[in-house]
Amino acid sequence: MLNSFITFALPIFKTISILVLIVAYLVWLERKVAAKMQSRIGPYLVGSPHGWLQPLADALKLMAKDDSIPRNSDRLLFNFGPIWIMVVSLASFALLPFYFDNPMVKADLSLMLFIAISSLIIIGIFVAGWSSNNKYSLVSVLRMTAQIISYEIPLIISLLIPCILIGSLSFSSIIIFQENNWIIFYPVLGQLSFIIFMISALAEGNRIPFDLSEAESELISGYTTEYSGIKFALFYLAEYVHLFGICVLASIIFFGGPNGPFFTSNILIVIKALMFFTLILFIRWSFFRVRIDQLLKFNWIKLIPLSFIGLLLACIVKYYLDFN
């Protein structure tokens, strides 16, 4: 019984450990990129010469901080929020085909199942902000709910466009289809769907210039205002886990996944995801935050109609290719 449990749990533990380690150093990468763009040094002393141990020091510092719970808050939901967000963020990675060449994990996993699981993050965010008994947190989750729900529409449609062209929702079929040509190079529709995906992913992932739920000048720290210590660390880590998952998804859907121009390897999925993450960092440190009314107006008036036009064109192209 014990051996069976160890056999089952050990790969899960190893995968989560590697994922958390990667995400921890994504934080280090962001701080270094921000410092470079602003002519600063960034993390440097802890793990000299480039601050290689800074993520470990930050983790130890957050775990050593006192854990406080606001008066008159809902203690059960307040403690449940960060756990829910972290579990959902990690669970979505179980559906990503990191080991496509391994015959033991060639299950026909659906893209829609990944989106469905990752969308559950909003429940934890809303519970955390509502239970904090803080007006700033409440305004933050109302913004976040409107933002995530509205931008998930063009996000899903931008992923459906390649799936319609390929004729499948499974990751394995999507990867096989891109052995000779990536979706990003598909005439017009490939570029259109990627641009919509890029904008929607930034908004859905709460990244600048769309970080309206954590607008420090207005809402202090948004729905995490009342959180401290390890609970705040879980929120912070889950945000980067979710963002890295979006980057991996982009590398698979639009950039061929393990298919490269000269060779095929599973490591290419992670390399492309890191390049996509770096692009997001350059966007973050290059633009100012927009207003909430500008954000929602742009989505409902421009982005959603554009995504439906792209979806219609993809259906027409697919019909023409299948019957001509």
N, C-alpha and C positions, 0 to 999 in steps of 0.2 A: 504493500500500500504506500509506504513512504517512498520507495524507489520510483513508483509510478508518478507520485506527486512531484518528486524532484525532476524526473525526466520531462514532465509537462511544464513545470514552472521555470526551470533553468533557462531555456531559450527566451522566454518572455522577460525574465529579469535581465538577461544580457542585452536584449534589444532595447529595453527601456533605459538601461544604464548608458549605452552608447548614444542613444537619442538625447538624453539629458545632458551628456557631456558635449555633444555637438551644439546643442542649443545654448549651453553656458558660454561657449566660445563664440557663438554668434553675437552675444551681447558684447563680448570683448571686441569683436570685429567692428560692430557698430560704433563703439566708443573710439576706436582707432580711426575709422573713416571720418567720423565727425570732427575729430581733432585735426586730421590732415586737411580737411576742407576749411577749417577755421584757424589754421596756422598755430595749432597747439600741439602738445606732446601726447596727451592722453595717458592711459595707464602705463606706468613706466617702472616704478620702484619695486612693486611686489612681483618677484620673478623677473628681476633685471636680466637683460636690458630692455625688454619690451612688455613687461607686465604680464608674463604668461600665467602667473598664479593669481591674477586679480579676480577671475571668476570664483575660485575657491575661497578667497578672502571675503568676497561679497556674500557668498553663501553662508559662511561661518558667522559673519556679522549679523545677517538677517535671522539666523536660527538662535543667536544669543540675545536678541532683543526681546523685551517684555511683550506679552500678548495681552492686549486690552480689548474689552468688549463694551460698547457704549451702553449707557444707562437707558432703560426702556426699549432696548432693541429686542428683536426676536432672536434669542440665543441659538436656537436650533437651526433656523434658516441662515443666520449669520455665519455659523460654522460650516454649514452645508455648502454654501456658495463656492468657495475656492476649491473644495474637494471635487465638486461636480465638474467645474470647468477643467481642472487638471485631468480627471479621469476621461472625459469626453475628448479632450485634445489628444491624449495618448492613444485612446481607442481607435481614432480615425486612422492612425498609422498602420493598424493591423490589416487594412485593405489595400495599402499601396504595395505594388509588386517590386520590391527592392531586389528580389532574387529571381528574376524572370527566367534565367537559364537553369534553375534548379527544377527538375521534373516533379519534385514532391510538392511544390507550391505553385503549380500552374492552374490553380482554380480559376474559374471564369467569374471573377469578381466584378460587380457592377459599379460603374462610376457613380450612379445615382445613390447607391448605398453609402458611399463615402461622403457625398454631399449631405445626405440625410443625417448621418451621425455628427458631422462637424457643425451642422446647423443647430444642434441641441445646446451649444455653448450659450446661446442667448438666455436660456432658462436660468443657468447659474448666475449670469451677470444681473439679470432682473431680480432674482432672489437676493443677491448680495446687496444691491443698492436699495431695494425696498425695505429690507430688514434692518438696515443700519440706523434708522431713525435720524436721518440727516437730510436736510433739504437739498444740499448740493448733490448728494448721492442719488436722490430721487429724480432730480432734474436730469442727471447724467444718464440714468437707465432709461428714462423716457426718450431722450435723444438717441441713445444707443439702439433701443428697440426699433424706433422709426428708421434709423439709418441701416441697420443690418437687414431688416425685413424687406425694405425697399430695394436695396442694392443686391440682394440675393436673386431677384428676378432677372436682371441682365447678366448676372454671374452664371446662373444655370443655363440661360439661353446661349451665352457665349461658348459654353461647353457642349451644348447640344449641336451646334453648327458643325464642328468636326465629327461628332458621332453620327450625324445624318450623312455626311459625305463618306464616312467609312462604312456605315451600315451596321454599327454595333455599339453597345454601351460597355463592353468588357475591356479591361485594360490590356489583356493579352492581344485582342484583335487590333486595338489602337496601336500597340507597339509593332505588331507584324506589318500593319499597313504602312508604317513609316520607315521600313527598312531601306527604301530607295529615295524617299523624298519626305521631308518633315512637313507637318501641317502648316507651320509658319510660312512656308514658301508656296502654299497653295494660292493660286492667283486670286487676289482681291479678298475672298472670303477668309483665307487664313490670316491675313493681316488685320482685317476688320474684327474678327472674333478675338484675336489676341489683344487688340487695343481695348475692346470692351471688357475683356477678362481682366486686364491690367488695372483699369480704373475701378472696376467693381471689387477686385480683390483688395485694393488699397482701402476702399471705403468699408468693406465688410470686415477687414482686419484691423480697423481703427488705427490706420497709419496716417501720418501727416502727408498731404494737407487735409485729411479727413478725420482727424482725431478729435471730433467734437465732444465725445464723452469724457475726455481727460483734458479739456481746455484749462490749463493751469491758471490763466488770467481770469477765468470766470468761475470755475468749479473746483478750485484747489487741486484735487487729484481725482475727480470724478467719483465713480462708484467704489473706488478703493480708498477714499478719504479716511474712513474709520478703521481701516485694516493696518496691522503692524506685524512685525516679526515674520514668522514662517508663513502665515496666511497671505500676507502681501507678497512674499516670495513666490507662492503658488500662483497667484494672479500674474505676476510678472513673467514667470517661466511659461505659464500656459499661453500667454500672448505670443511668445516667440515660438513655442511648439506649433501653435496653429499657423503662424506665418510661414514657418519652415515647411509645414505640410502643404500649404498653398504653393510654395516654390517648387516642391517635388511634383505636385500635380501639374504645374505649368511645364516642367521639364518633360513629363511623360506625354501630355496631351499635345503640346505644340512643338516640342524640340526633339521628338523621337525617342525619349527615354534612354535605354541602353544603346541605341543605334547612333553611331558616330560617323563622321565622314570617312574615316580610315579604318576603324575597327569597332567591334561591338563588345561592350563590357558593362556590368552592373554599376561600376564606380562612376560611369558617365552620368547616371541619374543624379547622384549627389553633387558632382562637379557642376552640372548645369543648374541645379537648384541653388548652389552657392553663388553662381554668377547672377542668377535672377534675384537673389536676396541682396547682392551688392548693388544691383540696379535700383532696387527699392530704397536702399540707404541713400544713394545719390539723390533720389527724388525727395526723400524726407528732408534732407539738409539743404535743399535748393528752393523750396516753395514755402509760402506762408499759409497759415490755416484759413480756410474759407468759413463763411457763416453757415448756420444750419439751414436757413431758408434757401441760400444759394445751392447748397449741397442737394437738398431734396428736389428743388425746382429743376436743376440740371438732370437729375435722374429721371423724373417722371415726364418731363417735356422733351428731352433730347435723347438720353441714353436708352431708355426702354423702347421708344419707337424705332431707334436705329437698330437695336438688337433684334426686334421682330422683323425688320426689313431684311437683315442678314439671314435670319432663320428662313424666311420665305424664299430668298434667293438660293439658299442651300437645298431646300426641297425641290425647287425647279431644276437646279443643276443635277441633283441625284436622279430625278425622274427622267431627265434627258439622257443621262449616261446609262441608265438601266434599260431604256426602251429604244435606244437608237444606236 
